[in-house]
Amino acid sequence: MSISEKCVMVTGGADGIGHAIAETFAAHGALAHVCDIDAKKVADLQRPDEGVGATCANVAEETEVNRFFEDALQRFNGRLDVLVNNAGIAGPTGPIESMDFKAWKDTFDVNIHGSFLCLRHAVPIMKAAGRGSIINISSTAGFLGYPLRTPYAAAKWAVIGLTKSLAMELGPSGIRVNAICPGPVSGTRIDRVIDAEADVQGVSPEEIRQGYLKQISMRTFIDAQDIAETVMFLCSDQGAKISGQALAVDGYTETLRTAD
């Protein structure tokens, strides 16, 4: 899929969706460089001979994003073909009147401001080359309301606004910008989200889990690899005319859970 030899940067790449994306690119002959805040996972991930490099960095911190780009561009000899803004946090769960401001702000600092800091580095490089592909990871929550998860939903809506605006702004420079909106992804992160919602609503985690499944037409969570394959397609020559899209990969989520 015309992926071989591309230079790819992925934020939040030591686990989950980001890890699957980086590993899939590397398996197809690309050079991938990821960042993550988990130092141990970053150390374990370092395999430059197999196409994967890593930097321990928090995308919400400007100096750390600077270091991430310095490390990656040194490996890539200044080239950058693909940026995947994947880093994100679930944010707090609860009614709006109980929200702690720092927790609210942290959700935006990682989920949207981190993307800005990375874009500010990546865009000039791609403009100079006259090409590039940017993938922003939003969520099904970027389409719908999400009671008790307001900061997360608001940040993910912002990701889609960022995507559509930049697709218009950067298209004349040969840069495509798309968003992928995953539904619930199997793994420890959704388990933590479910536990938090169960605690707030005073019900069992299994009841929350079944509520998620009932709102998905295909009655299944998705896998991180499903997202990785979609990213690969959008960044390939086969996706060369796709830009400004917010593509749901979710088994068709009809509605998000309502507050009980």
C-alpha positions as CSV (number, residue, x, y, z in Angstrom):
1,M,0.0,0.0,0.0
2,S,2.8,2.4,-0.9
3,I,3.9,2.6,2.8
4,S,7.5,1.3,2.5
5,E,10.1,3.8,3.4
6,K,7.7,6.5,4.7
7,C,8.8,8.4,7.8
8,V,6.1,8.3,10.4
9,M,5.7,10.0,13.8
10,V,3.1,8.7,16.3
11,T,2.2,10.3,19.6
12,G,1.1,8.1,22.5
13,G,2.7,5.2,20.7
14,A,3.8,2.8,23.4
15,D,0.5,1.1,24.0
16,G,-3.0,0.6,22.6
17,I,-3.9,2.3,19.3
18,G,-0.6,4.2,18.9
19,H,1.5,1.1,19.4
20,A,-0.6,-0.9,16.8
21,I,-0.2,2.0,14.3
22,A,3.6,2.2,14.8
23,E,4.1,-1.5,14.6
24,T,2.0,-1.9,11.5
25,F,3.9,0.9,9.7
26,A,7.2,-0.7,10.6
27,A,6.0,-4.1,9.5
28,H,5.3,-2.7,6.1
29,G,8.8,-1.2,5.7
30,A,8.2,2.3,7.1
31,L,10.4,4.1,9.7
32,A,8.3,4.9,12.8
33,H,9.1,7.1,15.8
34,V,6.8,7.3,18.7
35,C,6.6,9.3,22.0
36,D,4.9,8.3,25.2
37,I,5.0,9.4,28.8
38,D,5.7,5.8,30.1
39,A,9.5,5.6,30.3
40,K,9.6,1.8,30.8
41,K,7.3,1.1,27.8
42,V,9.3,3.5,25.7
43,A,12.5,1.7,26.6
44,D,11.0,-1.7,25.8
45,L,9.7,-0.4,22.4
46,Q,13.1,0.9,21.1
47,R,14.0,-1.3,18.1
48,P,15.6,1.1,15.6
49,D,17.0,-1.9,13.6
50,E,13.4,-3.0,13.1
51,G,12.1,0.4,12.1
52,V,10.8,1.6,15.5
53,G,12.3,4.4,17.6
54,A,10.9,6.1,20.7
55,T,11.2,9.2,22.9
56,C,9.8,9.6,26.4
57,A,7.8,12.8,26.1
58,N,4.5,14.3,27.3
59,V,2.8,16.0,24.4
60,A,1.2,18.6,26.7
61,E,4.7,20.0,27.4
62,E,6.2,22.2,24.7
63,T,9.9,21.4,25.5
64,E,9.2,17.7,25.5
65,V,7.5,17.9,22.1
66,N,10.5,19.8,20.8
67,R,12.7,16.9,22.0
68,F,10.4,14.3,20.4
69,F,10.8,16.1,17.0
70,E,14.5,16.5,17.4
71,D,15.0,12.8,18.0
72,A,12.7,11.7,15.2
73,L,14.0,14.1,12.6
74,Q,17.5,13.1,13.3
75,R,16.6,9.5,12.6
76,F,14.6,10.6,9.5
77,N,17.3,12.9,8.1
78,G,14.9,15.8,8.4
79,R,12.1,14.1,6.4
80,L,8.5,13.5,7.6
81,D,5.7,11.9,5.6
82,V,3.1,11.1,8.2
83,L,2.1,12.5,11.6
84,V,-0.4,10.6,13.7
85,N,-1.7,12.7,16.6
86,N,-2.9,9.8,18.8
87,A,-2.0,10.7,22.4
88,G,-5.0,11.2,24.5
89,I,-6.4,10.7,28.0
90,A,-9.9,9.7,29.2
91,G,-10.3,12.7,31.5
92,P,-12.5,12.8,34.6
93,T,-15.9,11.1,34.9
94,G,-18.8,12.8,36.7
95,P,-21.4,15.6,36.6
96,I,-20.2,19.0,35.3
97,E,-20.7,20.7,38.7
98,S,-18.2,18.3,40.4
99,M,-15.5,18.7,37.8
100,D,-12.0,19.6,39.0
101,F,-10.7,22.4,36.8
102,K,-7.2,20.9,36.6
103,A,-8.6,17.5,35.4
104,W,-10.7,19.4,32.9
105,K,-7.7,21.4,31.6
106,D,-5.4,18.3,31.5
107,T,-7.9,16.6,29.2
108,F,-7.6,19.5,26.7
109,D,-3.8,19.9,27.2
110,V,-3.2,16.3,26.0
111,N,-6.1,15.6,23.6
112,I,-6.0,18.9,21.6
113,H,-3.2,21.2,22.7
114,G,-0.6,18.4,22.2
115,S,-1.8,18.0,18.6
116,F,-1.2,21.8,18.1
117,L,2.3,21.5,19.5
118,C,3.1,18.7,17.1
119,L,1.5,20.3,14.1
120,R,3.5,23.4,14.6
121,H,6.6,21.4,13.9
122,A,5.3,19.0,11.3
123,V,3.5,21.4,8.9
124,P,6.5,23.5,7.8
125,I,8.4,20.2,7.0
126,M,5.5,18.9,4.9
127,K,4.9,22.2,3.2
128,A,8.6,22.3,2.1
129,A,8.2,18.8,0.7
130,G,4.9,19.6,-1.0
131,R,3.2,16.5,0.5
132,G,2.2,14.9,3.7
133,S,-0.5,13.1,5.6
134,I,-1.8,14.0,9.1
135,I,-4.1,11.7,11.0
136,N,-5.8,13.0,14.2
137,I,-7.4,10.4,16.4
138,S,-10.8,11.7,17.6
139,S,-13.5,9.4,18.9
140,T,-17.2,8.5,18.4
141,A,-17.6,11.0,21.2
142,G,-16.5,13.6,18.7
143,F,-19.9,13.1,16.9
144,L,-22.3,12.8,19.9
145,G,-23.0,14.0,23.3
146,Y,-21.4,12.1,26.2
147,P,-23.0,12.7,29.6
148,L,-20.6,12.4,32.5
149,R,-17.6,12.6,30.1
150,T,-18.1,16.2,29.0
151,P,-14.4,17.3,28.8
152,Y,-13.5,14.2,26.8
153,A,-16.3,14.7,24.3
154,A,-15.6,18.4,24.0
155,A,-11.9,17.8,23.3
156,K,-12.7,15.1,20.7
157,W,-15.2,17.5,19.0
158,A,-12.4,20.0,18.9
159,V,-10.1,17.4,17.1
160,I,-12.7,17.2,14.3
161,G,-12.9,21.0,14.0
162,L,-9.1,21.1,13.9
163,T,-9.0,18.4,11.2
164,K,-11.6,20.0,8.9
165,S,-10.0,23.4,9.2
166,L,-6.5,22.2,8.5
167,A,-7.6,20.1,5.6
168,M,-8.8,23.3,3.9
169,E,-5.8,25.3,5.0
170,L,-3.1,22.8,4.0
171,G,-4.7,21.2,1.0
172,P,-3.1,23.7,-1.5
173,S,0.3,22.6,-0.1
174,G,-0.3,18.9,-0.9
175,I,-1.0,18.0,2.7
176,R,-4.0,15.8,3.6
177,V,-5.6,15.9,7.0
178,N,-8.1,13.3,8.3
179,A,-9.6,12.2,11.6
180,I,-10.4,8.7,12.7
181,C,-13.1,8.3,15.3
182,P,-12.8,4.9,17.1
183,G,-15.6,3.4,19.1
184,P,-14.8,1.6,22.3
185,V,-11.5,-0.2,21.8
186,S,-10.9,-3.4,23.7
187,G,-8.2,-3.1,26.3
188,T,-7.3,-1.7,29.7
189,R,-8.2,1.9,28.9
190,I,-11.9,1.1,28.2
191,D,-11.9,-1.1,31.3
192,R,-10.9,1.9,33.4
193,V,-13.5,4.1,31.8
194,I,-16.2,1.5,32.4
195,D,-15.1,1.1,36.1
196,A,-15.2,4.9,36.6
197,E,-18.7,5.2,35.0
198,A,-20.0,2.3,37.1
199,D,-18.7,4.0,40.3
200,V,-20.3,7.3,39.5
201,Q,-23.7,5.7,38.5
202,G,-23.7,3.1,41.4
203,V,-24.0,0.1,39.1
204,S,-21.8,-2.9,38.2
205,P,-19.1,-2.6,35.5
206,E,-20.8,-5.4,33.6
207,E,-24.0,-3.3,33.3
208,I,-22.0,-0.4,31.9
209,R,-20.2,-2.7,29.5
210,Q,-23.5,-4.2,28.2
211,G,-24.9,-0.7,27.8
212,Y,-21.9,0.1,25.5
213,L,-22.4,-3.0,23.5
214,K,-26.2,-2.4,23.0
215,Q,-25.6,1.0,21.5
216,I,-23.2,-0.5,18.8
217,S,-25.0,-2.0,15.8
218,M,-22.4,-4.8,15.4
219,R,-22.5,-5.5,19.2
220,T,-18.8,-5.6,19.5
221,F,-15.9,-3.5,20.7
222,I,-13.1,-2.8,18.1
223,D,-9.5,-3.7,18.2
224,A,-6.5,-1.3,18.0
225,Q,-5.4,-3.1,14.8
226,D,-8.7,-2.0,13.1
227,I,-7.6,1.6,13.6
228,A,-4.0,0.9,12.5
229,E,-5.2,-0.6,9.2
230,T,-7.4,2.4,8.6
231,V,-4.5,4.8,9.2
232,M,-2.4,2.8,6.7
233,F,-5.1,3.1,4.0
234,L,-5.5,6.9,4.5
235,C,-1.8,7.4,4.3
236,S,-1.3,5.2,1.2
237,D,-1.6,6.1,-2.4
238,Q,-5.0,4.5,-2.4
239,G,-6.2,7.2,0.0
240,A,-4.5,10.0,-2.0
241,K,-7.7,12.0,-2.6
242,I,-9.2,11.6,0.9
243,S,-8.9,14.7,3.1
244,G,-11.0,16.6,5.6
245,Q,-12.9,13.5,6.7
246,A,-13.9,12.3,10.2
247,L,-14.1,8.5,9.6
248,A,-15.8,6.4,12.3
249,V,-14.4,2.9,12.9
250,D,-16.9,1.8,15.5
251,G,-19.3,-0.9,14.3
252,Y,-21.8,2.0,14.0
253,T,-22.4,3.6,17.3
254,E,-26.1,4.7,17.3
255,T,-25.9,6.8,20.5
256,L,-23.7,7.2,23.5
257,R,-24.8,6.3,27.0
258,T,-27.1,8.6,28.8
259,A,-26.8,9.6,32.4
260,D,-29.1,7.5,34.5
